Amino acid sequence: MVTGGAPRGVSFFISGTDTAVGKTYVTRLLIEGLRAAGVDAVGCKPVACGDRDDAQILSAASGGLAIDAVNPVYFKSALAPYVAGLLENRTVKPAELLDACRNLAAAHEMVLVEGAGGWEVPIAPGYRISDLATDLGLPVIVVAANRLGALNHILLTVQAIRARGLACAGVFLNQLDDELDTAMITNKGVIEDLSGVPLLDHLIHGQDFISSEALERLGAPHSA
């Protein structure tokens, strides 16, 4: 494991309970909300697989930051980075990912680092997303899709974050569909009691902003 602690200026690591739960969506909204409040906030997607669409979204939200600064490592195969690396005969160097975060932190007030997939996705031999977050030493924001099974995924992820000695800053519950079933309606009412971490916000389908209340719960600056 690479050591050295959190780069100055980096504030949060954004992880998902799974792939395609809305990590980039939440990260973009956070960046836009912070920048609207006058904070020089940018995003970092250290490793991407399949395409660079997520990195392009974060680049645009970050004021047109260079794509290679946002996303230093990219695989064409839409697989876990470790597996994609095997197919493409490349191995991710953890130090390269950490250096990208540190370089952005040296130049900007706040950096939001987005993981790939879920908490234990393998990046390289003996190195996972959870190792990257641990090496950065960041508080972790969990993004979960609001659906049946979300509570189990949230509780397991929060437990794993704490087992690494990291703080979980809270959960964004992301509504992927217009329609609500009983599980979706009740999930948001029990997350805090079951997990012991704040429900930062329940993002309704199509919501295109982060509320000032959510930013306040994170202790982040926000516009009035």
C-alpha positions in Angstrom: 0.0 0.0 0.0 1.2 3.5 -0.8 1.4 5.8 2.1 1.6 9.5 2.6 -1.9 10.6 3.8 -4.4 12.9 2.2 -3.2 15.5 -0.2 -3.9 19.0 1.0 -7.1 20.3 -0.4 -8.8 17.0 -1.2 -12.0 16.8 0.7 -14.0 13.7 -0.2 -13.8 10.3 -1.9 -17.0 9.3 -3.6 -17.8 5.6 -3.7 -20.8 3.6 -4.9 -22.5 0.6 -3.5 -22.2 -0.8 -7.0 -21.6 0.3 -10.6 -24.1 2.5 -12.4 -25.6 4.0 -9.2 -24.9 7.6 -10.0 -21.4 8.4 -8.6 -20.5 10.7 -11.5 -24.0 12.3 -11.3 -23.6 13.1 -7.6 -19.9 14.2 -8.0 -20.9 16.6 -10.8 -23.7 18.1 -8.8 -21.4 18.6 -5.8 -18.8 20.3 -7.9 -21.3 22.6 -9.5 -22.9 23.4 -6.2 -19.5 24.2 -4.6 -18.3 26.3 -7.6 -21.6 28.2 -7.5 -20.7 29.0 -3.9 -17.3 30.4 -5.0 -15.2 27.3 -4.1 -12.5 26.3 -6.6 -13.7 22.7 -6.6 -12.7 20.1 -9.3 -13.3 16.4 -9.9 -10.8 13.5 -10.3 -11.6 10.1 -11.8 -8.3 8.4 -11.3 -9.2 5.3 -13.3 -11.9 4.8 -15.9 -12.9 1.7 -17.9 -15.0 1.3 -21.1 -15.1 5.0 -22.0 -14.1 8.4 -20.6 -17.7 9.8 -20.5 -17.6 10.1 -16.7 -14.3 11.9 -16.8 -15.5 14.2 -19.6 -18.5 15.1 -17.4 -16.3 15.9 -14.4 -13.9 17.9 -16.7 -16.7 20.1 -18.0 -18.1 20.6 -14.4 -14.6 21.6 -13.3 -14.3 24.5 -15.6 -12.9 22.6 -18.6 -10.0 21.0 -16.8 -7.8 18.9 -19.0 -9.2 15.4 -19.4 -5.8 13.7 -18.6 -5.6 15.7 -15.4 -9.0 14.5 -14.4 -8.5 10.9 -15.6 -4.9 9.8 -15.8 -5.6 6.1 -16.3 -8.1 4.8 -18.9 -8.9 1.3 -20.2 -11.0 0.6 -23.3 -12.5 -2.6 -21.8 -15.7 -2.0 -19.7 -14.4 -4.2 -16.8 -12.9 -3.8 -13.4 -9.5 -2.1 -13.9 -7.5 -5.1 -12.7 -9.3 -7.3 -15.3 -9.1 -4.7 -18.0 -5.4 -4.4 -17.3 -4.9 -8.1 -17.8 -6.7 -8.0 -21.2 -4.8 -5.0 -22.3 -1.4 -6.1 -20.9 -1.1 -3.1 -18.6 -0.9 -2.7 -14.9 -2.1 0.3 -13.0 0.6 1.9 -10.8 -1.1 3.1 -7.6 1.4 6.0 -7.3 0.2 7.4 -10.6 -3.4 7.6 -9.3 -2.3 9.2 -6.1 0.0 11.7 -7.9 -3.0 12.8 -10.0 -5.0 13.6 -6.9 -2.1 15.4 -5.3 -1.4 17.5 -8.4 -5.0 18.7 -8.5 -5.0 19.4 -4.8 -1.9 21.5 -5.1 -3.6 23.7 -7.8 -7.2 23.8 -6.5 -9.1 24.5 -3.3 -11.1 21.3 -3.2 -10.9 18.0 -5.2 -13.7 15.3 -5.2 -12.2 11.9 -6.1 -14.6 9.5 -7.7 -13.9 5.8 -7.5 -14.7 3.1 -10.0 -17.7 0.8 -9.3 -18.0 -0.3 -5.7 -15.8 -0.2 -2.7 -13.8 -3.3 -3.3 -13.3 -3.2 -7.0 -9.8 -4.4 -7.9 -7.5 -1.9 -9.5 -4.2 -3.8 -9.7 -2.8 -6.9 -8.1 -3.2 -6.4 -4.3 -4.7 -3.0 -4.7 -8.4 -2.0 -4.7 -10.6 1.1 -4.7 -10.7 0.8 -0.9 -6.9 0.9 -0.8 -6.9 4.1 -2.9 -9.3 5.8 -0.6 -7.3 4.6 2.4 -4.1 5.9 1.0 -5.7 9.3 0.4 -7.1 9.2 3.9 -10.4 10.9 2.8 -13.8 10.9 4.4 -16.1 8.9 2.1 -19.4 9.8 0.5 -21.5 6.7 -0.4 -23.8 6.9 -3.4 -26.6 4.2 -3.6 -29.4 3.6 -6.1 -32.7 3.7 -4.3 -34.2 0.2 -4.9 -34.9 -3.0 -3.1 -31.6 -4.3 -1.7 -30.2 -0.8 -1.2 -30.1 -1.1 2.6 -28.0 -4.2 2.5 -25.5 -2.7 0.1 -25.3 0.6 2.1 -24.8 -1.2 5.4 -22.1 -3.4 4.0 -20.3 -0.5 2.3 -20.4 1.7 5.4 -19.1 -1.1 7.6 -16.2 -1.8 5.1 -15.3 1.9 5.1 -15.2 2.0 8.9 -13.1 -1.1 9.0 -10.5 0.8 7.0 -10.4 3.5 9.7 -12.1 6.0 7.5 -15.0 8.3 8.2 -18.2 7.9 6.2 -19.5 11.4 5.6 -22.9 10.1 4.6 -25.1 8.7 1.9 -26.7 10.1 -1.2 -29.8 8.0 -2.1 -30.2 8.3 -5.9 -33.6 7.8 -7.5 -33.0 6.2 -10.8 -36.6 5.9 -11.9 -39.7 8.0 -11.8 -41.9 5.5 -10.1 -41.6 4.6 -6.4 -42.3 1.3 -4.8 -42.6 0.5 -1.1 -38.9 -0.2 -0.7 -37.9 3.0 -2.3 -40.4 5.0 -0.2 -39.2 3.5 3.1 -35.4 3.3 2.5 -34.8 6.9 3.1 -36.5 6.8 6.5 -34.3 4.1 8.0 -30.8 4.6 6.5 -29.6 6.9 9.3 -30.9 4.7 12.1 -29.4 1.5 10.6 -26.1 2.9 9.4 -25.3 5.6 11.9 -24.3 8.0 9.1 -26.3 11.0 7.7 -28.6 10.7 4.8 -27.2 13.6 2.9 -30.0 13.8 0.4 -32.6 11.8 -1.5 -32.1 12.8 -5.1 -35.3 12.6 -7.0 -35.2 11.4 -10.6 -34.0 14.1 -12.9 -32.9 16.5 -10.1 -30.1 18.7 -11.4 -28.8 20.4 -8.3 -27.5 19.7 -4.9 -29.5 21.3 -2.1 -27.8 23.8 0.2 -28.9 21.5 3.1 -26.9 18.6 1.6 -23.8 20.8 1.3 -24.4 22.0 4.9 -24.5 18.5 6.2 -21.1 17.9 4.6 -19.8 21.0 6.2 -19.1 22.4 2.8 -19.6 26.0 1.7 -22.9 26.7 -0.2 -24.7 29.6 -1.8 -27.5 31.2 0.1 
